[in-house]
C-alpha cells in the first residue's frame, strides 16, 4: 500500500467547508478565511464548477494552507483534484480505490466514518485523519468512546452540526479538529459576514483549546 501523506501540523485545527461556492467568489471567500486564521479549506465537489474554485484557491494560497475537495467519490475525482493543485481529499465514505489513488498522489485523506468498524477500516486503508460525521448525532462523548479503540496518533475530526458554540464540549473530550460549513459560509453570503463569522470561530477555538491546556 502506498504511504499516505500525514496530516499537517496546523496551528488551528479548523477546516472551512465551502459547499455551494461559486468560482467567481472563490478568492474573496478564501482570502477572508485565511486572513481570519483558517489554515484548511475544502470545496465539496457538488458545488458549481468546484475544480475551478479549488485551482484558484490553491494557486493563491496553497503555499500557506491545506486546500482540497470534499464529497470525493471516485479515483477520477482524485486525479482531477491533483491536477488543480489540491492536496486534501475528504469523502463521506470509505472507498479503497479513492484512498489508494489519493495516496499514490501523496495527498492527505480524511474519509467519513460513523462506527468503530468504519473507523478501523479507514485506518487500515491508510487514512491519517477521520471525519466523524454527523458529529451532532454521535456527540463528543460518542466520538471519544470510539477513539479509545483507534491507534495512537489517529487524527479525529468532528464534522456535521458543529459550530463554534460546541468547541468547549468537544475539546474537553479530546477532539480539536473541526470541519465547519454553514456556520461560517453559505452561498450568497458577502465577504464581510464570512470574515466576521470566521474571526468569531477562530477566537472560540483559541479560547476552548487554550482553556483546556491551562486547566
C-alpha positions in Angstrom: 0.0 0.0 0.0 1.3 3.5 -0.9 2.1 5.5 2.2 -0.5 8.3 2.8 0.7 11.9 3.4 0.5 12.7 7.1 -2.0 15.2 8.5 -0.1 18.5 8.5 0.7 20.4 11.7 -1.8 23.3 11.8 -1.8 25.9 14.4 -5.6 25.8 14.4 -7.4 22.6 13.5 -10.2 24.2 11.6 -11.4 23.1 8.1 -13.7 25.5 6.2 -16.3 23.6 4.1 -17.4 25.8 1.3 -20.3 23.9 -0.2 -22.0 25.8 -3.0 -19.1 28.2 -3.5 -19.2 29.9 -6.9 -15.8 30.2 -8.7 -16.2 34.0 -9.1 -16.3 34.3 -5.3 -13.6 31.8 -4.5 -10.7 34.1 -3.9 -12.6 36.7 -1.9 -14.1 33.9 0.3 -10.8 32.1 0.8 -9.0 35.3 1.4 -11.4 36.3 4.2 -10.9 32.8 5.8 -7.1 32.9 5.6 -7.0 36.4 7.0 -9.1 35.3 10.0 -6.7 32.4 10.7 -8.1 29.3 8.9 -5.4 27.0 7.5 -7.5 24.4 5.6 -10.2 24.8 3.0 -12.4 22.2 1.4 -14.7 22.8 -1.6 -17.2 19.9 -1.9 -17.4 18.5 -5.5 -21.2 19.0 -5.6 -20.6 22.8 -5.7 -20.7 24.7 -9.0 -17.6 24.1 -11.1 -15.6 23.0 -8.0 -12.3 22.4 -9.7 -12.2 26.0 -10.9 -12.6 27.2 -7.4 -10.1 24.8 -6.0 -7.5 25.6 -8.6 -7.8 29.4 -8.0 -7.6 28.9 -4.2 -4.6 26.5 -4.5 -2.7 28.9 -6.7 -3.3 31.9 -4.4 -3.0 30.2 -1.0 -1.7 26.7 -1.5 1.7 27.5 -0.2 0.2 28.6 3.2 -2.8 26.4 3.8 -4.2 23.0 3.0 -6.6 23.1 0.1 -8.7 20.4 -1.3 -12.1 18.9 -2.1 -14.9 17.2 -0.2 -17.5 14.7 -1.4 -14.8 12.9 -3.4 -16.3 9.7 -4.7 -14.1 8.3 -7.5 -10.5 7.9 -8.4 -11.1 10.2 -11.4 -12.2 12.9 -9.0 -8.9 12.4 -7.2 -6.9 12.8 -10.4 -8.7 16.0 -11.3 -8.1 17.4 -7.9 -4.4 16.6 -8.1 -4.3 18.4 -11.5 -5.7 21.6 -9.8 -3.1 21.6 -7.0 -5.5 20.4 -4.3 -3.9 18.3 -1.6 -6.8 17.4 0.7 -9.2 14.6 -0.1 -12.3 14.5 2.0 -15.0 11.9 1.4 -18.3 10.9 3.0 -17.4 7.2 3.0 -14.5 4.7 2.9 -13.7 3.8 -0.7 -10.5 1.8 -1.0 -9.9 2.9 -4.6 -10.3 6.6 -3.8 -7.9 6.3 -0.8 -5.4 4.4 -2.8 -5.4 6.9 -5.7 -5.0 9.8 -3.3 -2.1 8.1 -1.5 -0.4 7.5 -4.9 -0.5 11.3 -5.4 0.8 11.9 -1.9 -2.4 13.6 -0.8 -3.9 13.9 2.7 -7.1 11.9 3.1 -9.9 12.3 5.6 -12.8 9.7 4.9 -16.1 9.9 6.7 -16.8 7.4 9.4 -19.5 6.8 12.0 -18.8 3.5 13.7 -15.8 1.7 15.2 -15.9 -0.7 12.3 -15.7 2.1 9.8 -13.1 4.0 11.7 -10.8 1.0 12.0 -11.3 0.2 8.3 -10.3 3.7 7.3 -7.2 3.5 9.4 -6.3 0.1 7.9 -6.7 1.7 4.5 -4.0 4.3 5.4 -6.1 7.4 6.2 -4.2 9.7 8.6 -7.4 11.5 9.6 -11.0 10.6 10.1 -14.1 12.7 9.7 -16.7 11.6 12.2 -20.0 12.5 10.6 -22.5 13.6 11.5 -20.8 14.6 14.7 -24.0 16.1 16.1 -25.6 12.6 16.2 -22.6 10.8 17.8 -21.8 13.7 20.2 -18.5 14.4 21.7 -18.7 11.5 24.2 -19.6 9.1 21.4 -16.6 10.1 19.3 -14.3 9.9 22.3 -15.5 6.4 23.1 -14.8 5.2 19.5 -11.4 7.0 19.6 -10.3 4.8 22.5 -10.0 1.8 20.2 -8.1 3.6 17.5 -4.3 3.6 17.1 -2.5 6.4 19.0 -1.9 9.4 16.8 -5.0 9.0 14.7 -6.4 12.4 13.9 -10.0 12.8 14.8 -12.3 15.4 13.2 -15.9 16.3 14.1 -18.0 17.4 11.2 -21.7 17.9 10.8 -23.9 20.0 13.0 -20.9 21.5 14.8 -20.3 25.3 15.3 -18.1 27.4 17.5 -20.7 27.1 20.2 -19.8 23.5 20.6 -16.0 23.7 20.8 -15.7 23.6 24.5 -17.6 20.3 24.9 -15.6 18.6 22.1 -12.2 19.9 23.2 -12.8 18.6 26.8 -13.3 15.2 25.2 -10.0 15.4 23.3 -11.3 16.5 19.9 -9.7 19.6 18.4 -10.2 19.2 14.7 -13.5 20.6 13.3 -15.0 20.8 9.8 -17.3 23.8 9.6 -19.8 24.6 6.9 -23.0 26.6 7.3 -21.9 28.2 10.5 -19.2 30.2 8.5 -20.3 30.1 4.9 -23.5 29.9 2.8 -23.8 30.7 -0.9 -24.6 34.3 -1.4 -23.1 35.4 1.9 -21.0 38.5 1.5 -17.3 38.7 2.3 -17.7 40.9 5.4 -20.1 38.4 7.0 -17.8 35.5 6.1 -14.9 37.3 7.6 -16.8 38.1 10.8 -18.0 34.5 11.3 -14.5 33.2 10.6 -12.9 35.5 13.2 -15.5 34.6 15.7 -14.9 30.9 15.1 -11.1 31.2 15.4 -11.5 33.1 18.6 -13.8 30.5 20.0 -11.4 27.7 19.0 -8.4 29.5 20.6 -10.4 30.1 23.8 -11.5 26.4 24.0 -8.1 24.9 23.3 -6.1 27.3 25.4 -8.6 27.0 28.3 -8.2 23.2 28.2 -4.4 23.5 28.1 -4.4 25.9 31.1 -6.9 23.9 33.2 
